[in-house]
Amino acid sequence: MLLFMYTRMKTITLDEAAYERLKAWKKGSRESFSSVVKRVIPEPGTLGAFLNHVQTVGNRDHSKDDLMEEVINQRSVSKEDPWT
């Protein structure tokens, strides 16, 4: 029995410079551009995406760091223990 997995495809347009940058990330002629994108670009909402955002922001306003830490700490305390 032979099963085929259907994957939806989308066509995108890249200028020459963008194409060359994407092509440079390929790990060989057999790797697809889809594989490159999935390997290099983190999914939105993941820790990888957050880290990428923080690294690309560079010099930023640190005045709200304490507020962010407070909100994170409150969420950590308010979370229920899933094992009880």
Buried (B, 14 or more C-beta within 10 A) or exposed (E): EEEEEEEEEEEEEEEEEEEEEBEEBBEEEEEEBEEBEEEEEBEEEEEEEEEEEEEEEEEEEEEEEEEEEEEEEEEEEEEEEEEE
